[in-house]
Amino acid sequence: MNTTVRNVLIVLVIAALVALVQGGVTAANVAIQAVTLLFLGTIVWFLSLAYRERRLSLYSLGDGRRAMLYVALGVGTLTLTATSRLWATPAGSVAWLVLLAGAAYALFAVVWSARKY
């Protein structure tokens, strides 16, 4: 049997189980949440390693630039987290764009000023 056909059959069997078995949708939602948490945990782990490797560079930025960097990262994270809510209204869409553009500009300004001298 071809591996592609086998993989398609596996996906179809899993989809049938989710659709036909009582509680299959709940089990699928639990599995998706578990994979999402695993993915987010991996991102946090990677960021903690990157922070430890670049700690001296971050402290050499100075308090003002480091604060701007952290605020820009926080605003970007919160804005991306609230994307579905912000896109629900036209004003929210504009606010989403302004917030992400401001965070990107602040990040660019910190990197630019750090590499200037």
Contacts in CASP RR format, 6 or more apart in sequence:
PFRMAT RR
TARGET T0000
AUTHOR 0000-0000-0000
METHOD contacts of the structure
MODEL  1
MNTTVRNVLIVLVIAALVALVQGGVTAANVAIQAVTLLFLGTIVWFLSLA
YRERRLSLYSLGDGRRAMLYVALGVGTLTLTATSRLWATPAGSVAWLVLL
AGAAYALFAVVWSARKY
17 24 0 8 1.000
18 24 0 8 1.000
18 25 0 8 1.000
18 27 0 8 1.000
18 28 0 8 1.000
51 58 0 8 1.000
57 114 0 8 1.000
58 66 0 8 1.000
58 69 0 8 1.000
59 66 0 8 1.000
61 69 0 8 1.000
61 110 0 8 1.000
61 114 0 8 1.000
65 110 0 8 1.000
65 113 0 8 1.000
65 114 0 8 1.000
68 106 0 8 1.000
68 109 0 8 1.000
68 110 0 8 1.000
69 106 0 8 1.000
69 107 0 8 1.000
69 110 0 8 1.000
71 106 0 8 1.000
72 102 0 8 1.000
72 103 0 8 1.000
72 104 0 8 1.000
72 106 0 8 1.000
72 107 0 8 1.000
72 110 0 8 1.000
73 103 0 8 1.000
73 107 0 8 1.000
74 103 0 8 1.000
75 99 0 8 1.000
75 102 0 8 1.000
75 103 0 8 1.000
75 106 0 8 1.000
76 99 0 8 1.000
76 100 0 8 1.000
76 103 0 8 1.000
79 86 0 8 1.000
79 96 0 8 1.000
79 99 0 8 1.000
79 100 0 8 1.000
79 103 0 8 1.000
80 100 0 8 1.000
82 96 0 8 1.000
83 96 0 8 1.000
86 92 0 8 1.000
86 93 0 8 1.000
86 95 0 8 1.000
86 96 0 8 1.000
87 93 0 8 1.000
87 96 0 8 1.000
END
